[in-house]
Amino acid sequence: MAKKMRLTIKIGSNVLTRKDGSLDVTRMSALVDQSAWLRNEGHEVILVSSGAVASGRSELKHIQHDLDSVDQRQLFSAVGQAKLINRYFELFREYGIAVGQVLTMKENFNRSDHFQTQQNCMMVMLENNVIPIVNENDTVSVTELMFTDNDELAGLVTEMMNSEMLIILSNIDGIFSGDPSDGNAQL
Ligand code: GLU
């Protein structure tokens, strides 16, 4: 990769968490090593990272079981996002690289004023050698307008930031015609 590129890398929850839902810090650390290497090669890196809900769920083992799914998502993401960004912050700091958190929502891509503010924020971060780590703001994105997963968010970020490449890290083999867990879906 001789040409210096702007890369958007999407890291899915399944990549970051172990079977019991806890954060897989070994894998996270390996991904940070590789992102730091890309940065040191002169590429600009933007991370779109899931994992907030999963890491919050594993942190709060004794929650009230009568919470509905929206309350649970809000509670887990509020705690889990803090844990997630803190881990990234500490891991990147070992390389002397600063990271910043960008939490967003689908409607921020539809309103031109929000779009421009968000784009400007991430441009300023890149210009100042700060790696943006983007996730959906799951604490307030609870309607039918929310992203189903971060693949769509990563695509919108790629377009908004004119990234030359989008890399999706996933435990799914590729693009399926339907839900991969459904036996009829074709790769
Ligand atoms: N924004 C969600 C999270 O961080 C994404 C869930 C997912 O699709 O992996 O937990």
Boltz pocket constraint, residues with backbone or C-beta under 6 A from the ligand:
constraints:
  - pocket:
      binder: B
      contacts: [[A, 12], [A, 13], [A, 14], [A, 49], [A, 50], [A, 51], [A, 52], [A, 53], [A, 54], [A, 77], [A, 135], [A, 136], [A, 138], [A, 148], [A, 149], [A, 150]]
      max_distance: 6.0
